[in-house]
Amino acid sequence: MFRVFFPSVLFYAQAAAHIGSAAYQARRGRLTNARLVQGSHALRRSLEAVGVRFEISGVEDADWTGGPYVFAANHMSALETQILPSILSSVAPCTFVVKSSLLRYPVFGPVLKGFDPIVVDRVDPRADLRQVLSEGGKRLAAGMSVIVFPQAHRTVAFDRKGFNTIGVRLARAAGVPIVPIALQTSAWSEGRWLQDIGWIVPKRPVRFAVGAPITIDADSRGAQEQVVEFIESRLSAWDDAASQSH
């Protein structure tokens, strides 16, 4: 318990200060994308300060001259929403596809609005798709890349059947490449009472693998398969490495 209690208390104390400052700026209309990225870097440093180790690959390996992009990632915890802007800051300014309920959070909601996100209700899939294609297309046309988590819920185990095609469909409609991201972020665990506030477990490494941009042709099924295979292969490799280390 002590191995997670003190890191969690220290991290959330620092996170509250960072997010509170961002919310203050948001209420006064001064929260720019650059400041949001700075906040993302600050939260990452706070996690590292309590012992969380980051392993990030792929960002320096690809040619990023063909943006903007649609980034499609598996969804495991609250950590990726906070940290991805800092990881992708050297590639392109980004926004998210988010659930409308997140915008109602007392402090985090105003901060998330600063990203000018694409908001869906997760009630009517067809309405959500129309919203993503319309609003996502506008963001991409303006040069803003879009991060989408094509799963209905956060899960530690990846299930390809639950990973829908909304990212590929947006990329195809907008005529931009799609980029797969595999992530393993269970160091930020799910809370018992508040989903986004759980224990911080430093012994669990945080991993992000960013793939190369995939150009989508007339057959978008091939692109979807490439995205899913990238995520599955990275998660499997990480799990194999973890089992061999024990």
N, C-alpha and C positions, 0 to 999 in steps of 0.2 A: 504493500500500500504506500509506504513512504517513498518508494522509487517513482511513483507517479503523482503522489499528492503534492510534493513541493515543486516539481517542474510545472505541474498544472497551475498551481496558484501563482507562481512567478510569471508564467506565460500570459495567463488571462489578465493579470494586473497590467502588464505592458500592452497587451492587445486592447484593453479597455481605453487606455490613454491614446493609442494610435487611432482607434476607430472613433472615439469621442471627439478628437480633434478634427477628423475628416467630416464627421456629422456636423460639427459647428461650421466648418467651411461650406458644406453643402447647403445649410439653411441660409447662408448669406450669398449663395450663388458664386462662390469662389473656388469650387471644387473642380479643377480641370483634370483631364486624363493624365497629364504629367504628374500631378499631385497624387492621383490614385495609384499610379505605378510606384511612386516613392513610398506610399503607404504599404503597398504589397512587399516591396523590398524590406521595409522596416519589420513587418510581421515575420518575414522569413528569417531575418537576423534574430528576432526574439525567440523563434523556435530553435535556431542553432545555439543560442545562448543557454538554453536549458538542456542541451545535449542531443537534440534531434539532428540526425545526419542526412544530408541531401545527396542523391546521386542523379545527375541530370545528363542526358546524352542526346545527340542529334541536332541540337540547335546550331552548332558550329559547322555541321557537316553538309548541310543542304544549300542549294542556291535559292536565295530568297528574293530574287529580282522580279518574280512574276506575280506579286501580290496585288490586291488583298487575297485572303484565304478564308476558307471555312475550316476550323479546327474541330475535329470530332474525337472525343475522349470518353473512356469509361468513367464512371462516377462512383467514388468510394467513400468520400467524407467531405466535411466542410473545408478541408485544407486546400483542395485544388481551386476552389472559387477564389480564395484569398491570395494564392501564390502564383497561379498561372500568369496574371498580368506582368509580374516581374520576370518570369522565365521567358515570356514571348516579347518583352519590351524591345529587344534588339531586332525583332523581325517586323513587327507592325503594331500599331495601336489596335486594341481589341475591345469588343463588348461581348455580352453573353446573351444567350436565350435563357430566361429565368421564369420560375413560377411566380404568379402574381402575389402569392402569400408572402414571399420573401420581402416584398416591398413594404409590407405592413409591419415589419419588425421595428421596434421603437428607435433604435440607434442605427442598426445596420441598414435598414431600408433606405433612408436618405442617402447613405453612402453608395449603395448599389445603384440608385437612380442616377448618380453621377456618371455612370458608364453609359447612360442612354441605352439601356438593355431592350431586348425584344421580349415582350411579356406575354406569357401564355397562361391559361387557366387550368390546363390538364383535366378538363371536363369533357370537351368535345374535340376528339383528335382531328377531325376535318377542319374545324375552325382554327385550331392551333396551327395546322399546316398552312392554311391560308395566311395567317398572321406572320408566321416565320418567313414564308416566301415573299410576302409583301414588304414587311419591315426589314427583314434581313437583306433583301435585295437593295433597299434604299441605303442601308449602312454600307454594304459592299460597294455600291456605285459611288459612294462618297469617300472610298478608300479605307474604310474601317473593317478590319477582319472580324469574324464572328466565331465565338467559341460555343459549341453545342455539346450537351451530354445526352445522347440519344437513348438513354435508359429511363424507364418510368420512375425508378427509385434507386437510391444508393445501395450498392451491394459490394461485399468483399469478394465474393466469387463472381467471376464474369460468365454471363450466359449470352451466347450469340443470338439466341432466339428473342431475347429482350432488348437487343440493340437495334433500334429501328433505322430506317433509311432517311430520316429527315435531314441529316447533314449532307448526304450525297444529293438529295433532291434540291436542296438550297444551292449547293455549289453548281449543279448542272443548270439550274434555272438562271443563275447569275453569271454563268460562264467563267467561273473562277476555279482554281485547283482546290482539292480537299487534302487536308493533312491529318493523318492519324496520330493520336497521342495515347500511349499506354501509361497508366499511373498506378502507383501503389502507395496509399496515403493513410493506412490504418493507424499510424502514430497518433493521429487526431481521432480518437474513438467517438462513437455516438453516445450522447448523453441519455441518461435514464428518463429524466423529466423534460429537458430541453435538448432536442436532437443535435443542435449545433454546438452544445457545450458539454463535452465529455472529457475523460481523462486524456492527458498528453502522455504518451508512452515512448520515451526517448530510445528505448532499445530497439524499436521497430524503425528501420530505415525508410526514408521517403524517397521514392524513385519516380522519375519522369523520363520517358523515352519519346522523343519527337521524331516522327517519320519524315520522309521526303514528300514533297507535294505530288499529288496524283492528279493528272489531267483526266477529266471525265469525257468520254466520247458518247456516242449514241446509246451504247449499252451501259447504263449506270450500275447494273448488277455486278459487273466486273470490278468496278471501283469499290462498291460496298464490300465485296469479298476481300479485296486487298486491305481495306481498313480493318476489318474484323480479324483477318489473319495476322496483321501486324500486332494488334493488341493481344491476341491470344498467345502468339509466339513469345512476346516480351514477358507477359505474366508467367507463362510456363517456365521460361528460363530463370526468372527471379525465384520462383518457388523451388526449382531444382537446385539452384545454388544455395538456397537457405537450408534445404534438407541435407545437402552434402556437408554443410558446415557444422551440423550438430553431431 
